[in-house]
């Protein structure tokens, strides 16, 4: 029997999901993205060679894998073609293995212009978006005025719809943001020029997944960003514009929810966050700088520095509640190697009370004071270790405490960026 596995981030993104998906693709035939857009960067390293993916699923490096983009993804045609070109110039076959849902919402230049203009207008109150138009594209989807992938292939219908939507957005850009309007003729011609390359990629992803499931194929559902950035359940309004929790795997692909067998949450051994928003365990000292330096904590897509802090088990508990993880993968263990003391946040103090559940609103979360446990660091290298018995005893104790506090087994431990720098304790595709 084939298995359908969801892999997603349990924190604020950047947990190392791409590497884990790439690793597990050896045992899978299909990978499907179910939300987000080209704001999400997944970094893969194989034998020292780095690949950064933005839209294309992380299984593309495996020649036997079919890569699908589900209806929950917002798609920039230009960004997709650019990414395909980058891969194909390296000899990686993309076109014959990539298929895109006809129902994907398109990210257009006017979405990018709106995104950037809004962030600029907010000043210090900016959310910290990537400025790639993701939020405005999802807004158009909810407002039922969006242009979808399939619309591109009916030229008359597409041109009429583009003219109508662009007129609406140009009015806002000009009159509210004093922005130069987007030229209709130029945008139309640019998009129509991309149609021949895009047409072969369109597919009924719902039907394809049903077919693969009937054939007992192993399927991986690839999440972007992280649970605590979920539009409904994250630190609103400092969140992304899509649902990043496990339930979105079904909604964003049309795959029957009863067919999902296993859910893995990827947990960084410390915490990071990009952009604005509450971060109770954030470190603004030399240790925070050390984590950022050793962990190379810069966005793979934007290059923005990530804020760093201690592992927050209160936030992780909320992720576990939201996703019902079958297991967790602890990533970047080696980043902690030089620390004398390592802290784990086990609760918060808010207005004189101790709480174990994060408050729902960002303002209250920002006022929370973390309660820590201190653990002795192992102060020796774990980089590249692939067998659990070779880990330092104090590293094992740290991992055991995470597992105890989480109440969920650790299946994988990542000890470096390369695909093979991982300890496998439980293999998701080999679990009964």
C-alpha positions in Angstrom: 0.0 0.0 0.0 1.2 3.5 -0.9 1.4 6.2 1.8 0.5 9.8 1.6 2.7 12.0 3.8 2.4 15.7 4.7 5.7 17.5 5.6 5.4 21.0 6.9 7.1 23.5 9.2 6.1 23.8 12.8 7.5 27.2 13.6 7.7 30.4 11.5 9.1 28.8 8.5 12.7 28.1 7.4 12.9 24.9 9.4 14.6 22.9 6.7 11.6 21.2 5.1 13.1 21.1 1.6 16.0 19.0 2.6 13.8 16.5 4.4 11.4 16.2 1.4 14.4 15.8 -0.9 15.7 13.0 1.3 12.4 11.1 1.5 11.8 11.4 -2.3 14.0 8.4 -2.7 11.0 6.4 -1.5 8.2 8.4 -3.1 6.9 8.8 -6.7 5.0 12.0 -6.4 5.4 15.4 -4.6 2.8 18.1 -4.6 2.9 21.8 -3.4 -0.4 22.8 -1.8 -0.1 26.5 -0.7 2.1 29.6 -0.9 3.9 31.0 -3.9 7.4 32.0 -5.0 7.9 33.7 -1.6 8.8 30.3 -0.2 12.4 29.2 -0.6 13.5 25.6 -0.1 17.3 25.0 -0.1 18.6 21.6 -1.2 22.2 20.5 -0.9 23.5 17.3 -2.5 27.2 16.5 -2.3 27.9 20.2 -1.7 25.9 21.5 -4.6 23.2 24.0 -3.6 19.8 24.3 -5.3 17.2 27.0 -4.2 13.6 26.2 -5.2 10.8 28.7 -5.0 7.7 27.3 -6.8 8.9 23.9 -8.1 8.4 21.1 -5.6 11.5 19.8 -3.8 11.4 16.4 -5.5 12.5 17.8 -8.9 16.1 16.7 -8.2 14.9 13.0 -8.5 14.4 11.9 -12.1 11.7 9.3 -11.1 9.5 11.8 -9.3 6.3 13.6 -10.7 6.1 17.1 -9.4 2.7 18.7 -9.0 1.5 22.2 -8.1 -1.9 22.2 -6.5 -4.8 24.7 -6.7 -3.8 26.2 -3.3 -0.6 27.7 -4.7 -0.6 31.2 -6.2 1.6 31.1 -9.3 3.7 33.7 -11.0 4.1 32.6 -14.6 7.3 34.7 -15.0 8.9 33.4 -11.8 8.0 29.8 -12.8 9.6 30.1 -16.2 12.7 31.7 -14.7 13.0 28.9 -12.2 12.4 26.2 -14.8 15.2 27.8 -17.0 17.6 27.8 -14.1 17.1 24.1 -13.5 17.0 23.0 -17.2 20.3 24.8 -17.8 21.8 22.5 -15.2 20.5 19.5 -17.1 17.5 18.8 -14.8 14.4 17.8 -16.7 11.5 19.8 -15.6 8.8 20.2 -18.3 8.0 16.6 -18.7 7.7 16.0 -14.9 5.9 19.2 -13.8 2.1 19.6 -13.9 0.1 22.6 -12.6 -3.5 22.8 -11.5 -5.8 24.6 -13.8 -7.3 26.3 -10.8 -4.0 28.0 -9.6 -4.4 31.7 -9.0 -1.9 33.8 -11.0 0.4 36.4 -9.3 0.5 39.4 -11.6 2.8 42.5 -11.7 -0.1 44.6 -10.2 -0.1 42.3 -7.2 3.6 42.9 -6.7 3.1 46.7 -7.0 0.3 46.7 -4.5 2.3 44.5 -2.0 5.3 46.8 -2.1 3.3 50.0 -2.0 1.3 48.8 1.1 4.4 47.8 3.0 6.0 51.1 2.2 3.0 53.0 3.4 2.9 51.1 6.7 6.4 52.2 7.6 7.4 50.8 11.0 4.1 48.9 11.2 4.9 46.8 8.1 4.1 43.1 8.3 7.4 42.2 6.6 6.1 40.5 3.5 8.5 39.4 0.7 6.9 42.0 -1.6 6.3 39.4 -4.2 2.5 39.9 -4.5 1.4 36.8 -2.7 -1.1 38.5 -0.3 -2.8 40.6 -3.0 -3.1 37.5 -5.2 -4.9 35.6 -2.4 -7.1 38.7 -1.9 -8.2 38.5 -5.5 -9.0 34.8 -5.1 -11.3 35.4 -2.1 -12.9 38.4 -3.9 -13.6 36.1 -6.9 -11.9 38.4 -9.4 -8.6 36.5 -9.7 -7.2 35.2 -13.0 -6.6 31.5 -12.9 -4.0 29.4 -14.7 -6.5 27.9 -17.1 -7.7 31.4 -18.1 -4.4 31.9 -20.0 -5.4 29.4 -22.6 -8.5 31.1 -23.9 -7.0 34.3 -25.3 -10.3 36.3 -25.8 -11.6 35.5 -22.4 -8.2 36.1 -20.8 -7.8 39.5 -22.4 -11.2 40.7 -21.4 -10.7 39.5 -17.8 -7.2 41.0 -17.5 -8.5 44.4 -18.7 -11.3 44.4 -16.1 -9.1 43.4 -13.2 -6.2 45.7 -14.2 -8.6 48.6 -14.4 -9.6 47.9 -10.8 -6.1 47.6 -9.4 -4.7 50.5 -11.4 -7.3 52.8 -9.8 -6.1 51.8 -6.4 -2.4 52.1 -7.4 -2.9 55.5 -8.9 -5.3 57.1 -6.5 -4.4 55.6 -3.2 -0.7 54.9 -3.5 0.3 57.5 -6.2 1.9 54.6 -8.2 2.4 54.6 -11.9 -0.3 52.4 -13.5 0.5 49.0 -15.1 0.3 49.1 -18.9 -2.4 46.8 -20.1 -0.9 46.2 -23.6 2.5 45.4 -22.4 1.3 43.0 -19.6 -1.1 41.3 -22.0 1.6 40.7 -24.6 4.2 39.5 -22.0 1.8 36.9 -20.6 0.5 35.7 -24.0 4.1 35.2 -25.0 4.6 32.8 -22.1 1.5 30.7 -23.0 3.3 28.2 -25.4 5.7 27.2 -22.6 3.0 27.0 -20.0 0.3 25.2 -21.9 1.8 21.7 -21.7 2.1 22.0 -17.9 -1.7 22.4 -17.1 -3.4 19.4 -15.6 -6.3 18.2 -13.5 -4.3 17.7 -10.3 -7.3 16.2 -8.4 -7.7 13.5 -11.0 -3.9 12.8 -11.2 -3.7 12.4 -7.4 -6.7 10.1 -7.3 -5.0 8.0 -10.1 -1.7 7.9 -8.2 -3.4 6.9 -5.0 -5.3 4.1 -6.8 -1.9 2.9 -8.1 -0.5 2.8 -4.5 2.1 5.4 -5.2 3.9 7.0 -2.3 3.0 10.7 -2.3 4.6 13.7 -0.4 2.6 16.9 0.3 5.0 19.7 0.6 4.2 22.6 2.9 5.7 26.1 2.6 6.3 28.7 5.4 5.4 27.3 8.8 2.4 26.6 11.1 2.7 29.8 13.1 2.4 31.8 10.0 -1.0 30.3 9.1 -3.6 33.0 8.1 -6.2 31.7 10.6 -4.1 30.1 13.4 -0.8 32.1 13.3 0.3 35.3 14.9 -2.2 37.4 13.0 -1.7 39.9 11.3 2.0 39.0 11.1 1.2 35.9 9.0 1.3 34.7 5.5 -1.9 34.8 3.3 -2.5 31.1 3.1 -3.3 28.2 5.4 0.0 26.5 6.3 -1.4 23.7 8.5 -1.8 20.0 7.6 -5.5 20.3 6.7 -4.5 22.6 3.8 -2.9 19.7 2.1 -6.3 18.4 1.2 -7.9 21.7 0.4 -5.0 22.9 -1.6 -4.9 19.9 -3.9 -8.3 18.3 -3.8 -6.9 15.1 -2.3 -9.3 13.2 -0.1 -8.4 13.8 3.6 -9.0 10.2 4.6 -6.2 9.2 2.2 -3.5 11.2 4.2 -1.6 8.6 6.4 1.2 10.5 8.1 2.1 14.1 9.1 5.7 15.1 9.9 6.5 18.5 11.5 10.0 19.9 10.9 11.3 21.7 14.0 14.5 23.7 14.1 16.6 23.0 17.2 16.2 26.7 18.0 13.8 29.3 16.7 13.9 31.8 13.9 11.5 34.4 12.4 11.7 36.7 9.4 10.0 40.0 9.3 7.8 41.6 11.9 5.7 40.0 14.6 5.9 38.6 18.2 8.8 36.3 19.0 8.9 35.5 22.8 12.3 33.7 22.8 14.1 36.1 20.5 17.8 36.7 21.4 19.2 40.2 20.7 22.7 39.4 22.1 25.9 37.6 21.1 24.2 34.2 21.3 21.6 35.3 18.9 24.3 36.6 16.5 26.2 33.3 16.9 23.1 31.2 16.0 22.5 33.5 12.9 26.1 33.1 11.8 26.5 29.4 12.4 23.0 28.6 11.0 23.5 30.9 8.0 20.2 32.5 8.9 19.4 34.5 5.8 16.3 34.0 3.6 17.0 31.8 0.6 14.7 33.9 -1.6 14.9 37.4 -0.1 18.4 37.3 1.6 16.8 39.0 4.6 18.4 38.2 8.0 16.4 36.0 10.3 15.7 36.8 13.9 17.0 34.0 16.2 16.0 32.7 19.6 15.7 29.6 21.8 13.4 26.7 21.0 9.9 27.6 22.1 7.9 24.5 23.2 4.8 26.6 23.8 4.6 27.5 20.2 5.5 23.9 19.2 2.6 22.6 21.4 0.2 24.8 19.4 1.6 23.4 16.2 1.1 19.8 17.4 -2.5 20.6 18.4 -3.2 22.1 14.9 -1.5 19.4 12.8 -1.6 16.2 14.9 1.9 15.3 14.0 2.8 11.6 13.6 6.4 12.6 14.3 8.8 15.5 14.2 12.2 16.1 12.5 14.7 18.2 14.5 16.9 20.2 12.2 20.1 22.1 12.5 21.3 20.3 15.6 24.9 21.1 14.7 24.3 24.9 14.9 24.1 24.4 18.7 27.5 22.6 19.0 29.5 25.4 20.5 27.1 26.7 23.1 27.9 26.2 26.8 24.2 26.4 27.8 21.1 25.7 25.7 17.7 26.9 26.8 14.2 25.5 26.1 11.2 27.7 26.7 8.6 25.6 28.5 6.0 28.3 29.4 5.2 32.0 29.3 4.5 34.6 32.0 1.8 37.0 31.1 0.4 39.7 33.4 1.8 37.8 36.4 0.4 34.4 35.4 2.1 31.3 34.1 0.6 30.0 30.9 1.3 27.0 28.7 -0.9 28.0 25.8 0.0 30.9 23.5 -2.4 33.8 23.5 -4.5 34.2 20.4 -3.6 37.8 19.7 -0.2 39.1 18.6 -0.2 42.0 21.1 -0.6 39.7 24.1 2.0 37.2 22.7 4.4 40.1 22.3 4.0 40.8 26.1 4.8 37.2 27.1 8.0 36.5 29.0 9.5 33.1 28.3 10.1 30.6 31.1 13.3 28.6 30.5 14.9 25.3 31.3 18.7 25.3 31.0 20.6 22.4 29.5 24.3 21.9 29.4 25.7 22.1 25.9 27.7 19.2 24.4 30.5 21.5 23.0 31.7 19.1 20.4 30.8 18.6 16.7 27.7 16.8 15.6 28.1 18.0 12.0 27.4 15.3 9.5 26.7 12.5 12.1 24.3 9.9 10.6 24.1 7.4 13.5 22.3 8.3 16.7 24.8 6.3 18.8 27.6 8.7 17.6 25.9 11.8 19.1 27.3 13.3 22.3 25.4 12.2 25.4 24.3 15.8 26.2 22.9 16.2 22.7 20.9 13.0 23.2 19.6 14.4 26.5 18.6 17.6 24.8 16.7 15.7 22.1 15.1 13.4 24.6 13.8 16.4 26.5 12.3 17.9 23.3 10.6 14.5 22.6 9.3 14.3 26.2 7.9 17.9 26.1 6.4 17.4 22.6 4.8 14.1 23.3 5.6 13.2 19.7 8.5 10.9 18.6 11.5 12.3 16.8 11.8 10.4 13.5 14.7 12.3 11.9 17.6 14.5 13.1 19.3 16.8 10.6 23.0 17.4 11.4 24.0 19.5 8.4 22.7 20.9 5.1 23.6 18.0 2.8 20.9 15.5 1.9 22.9 12.6 3.6 23.7 14.5 6.9 20.7 13.1 8.8 20.0 10.5 11.4 17.0 8.3 10.6 15.3 6.9 13.7 11.9 6.1 12.1 11.4 6.2 8.4 7.9 7.6 7.5 7.5 5.3 4.5 8.7 2.3 6.3 6.5 2.7 9.4 3.5 0.4 9.6 
